[in-house]
């Protein structure tokens, strides 16, 4: 497998054709996977915003005050309001905001970014990232899958890594259940989240700072002869960690 960034992309502006920008810099081949950071997808879709667009509700004022007490730092209630408006559920309120987005992703601050935002205050995630991936894919001259990524932390792990938040042209997971391991034992629970693995591989070469490499091509990788699934996010009923967090309250200062 070969993973390489697409160099030379310009600063993305609202309305830009990401597919055209990518193909101006790289010759795609059948079998490639195009992995695009949500930052540039959001910019192309005009998802930058100023905090003045989010006048805080009493709920946002309450959240910001609680977070300020916990952290010892002043918190902007307008940012808390933006998080509320981009979320369907506030799973944790302290010591940070853990939320569920409208498209199912669970992460800190609804994935709202305050870096690489240009002249705006904040950058929101794409509203429907899988639809964004499909639009990019439709405009590419070569029929290849597209994965839209973000970075987030994980429970029980330190640091952030790339994860998929949208995809098109391939299943999210490959299902090994019913196949045999090397000892002939039937696999019963193994479902591999390949879009997350591709996102993590891409993040190794895009970097997290000012590298300016938001698009990666994965070449010479194949899905293989496996069943596929588009189930990436756990159902609420089966997400026991989320259920436990709903009943948990931060007891710090």
Secondary structure as GFF3:
##gff-version 3
##sequence-region A 1 253
A	DSSP	beta_strand	2	5	.	.	.	ID=ss1
A	DSSP	alpha_helix	18	23	.	.	.	ID=ss2
A	DSSP	beta_strand	33	37	.	.	.	ID=ss3
A	DSSP	alpha_helix	38	44	.	.	.	ID=ss4
A	DSSP	beta_strand	48	49	.	.	.	ID=ss5
A	DSSP	three_ten_helix	51	53	.	.	.	ID=ss6
A	DSSP	alpha_helix	58	71	.	.	.	ID=ss7
A	DSSP	alpha_helix	77	85	.	.	.	ID=ss8
A	DSSP	beta_strand	87	92	.	.	.	ID=ss9
A	DSSP	beta_strand	98	101	.	.	.	ID=ss10
A	DSSP	beta_strand	106	108	.	.	.	ID=ss11
A	DSSP	three_ten_helix	109	111	.	.	.	ID=ss12
A	DSSP	beta_strand	122	123	.	.	.	ID=ss13
A	DSSP	alpha_helix	129	139	.	.	.	ID=ss14
A	DSSP	beta_strand	145	153	.	.	.	ID=ss15
A	DSSP	beta_strand	160	168	.	.	.	ID=ss16
A	DSSP	beta_strand	173	175	.	.	.	ID=ss17
A	DSSP	beta_strand	191	192	.	.	.	ID=ss18
A	DSSP	alpha_helix	194	206	.	.	.	ID=ss19
A	DSSP	beta_strand	215	219	.	.	.	ID=ss20
A	DSSP	beta_strand	227	229	.	.	.	ID=ss21
A	DSSP	three_ten_helix	236	238	.	.	.	ID=ss22
A	DSSP	alpha_helix	240	246	.	.	.	ID=ss23
###
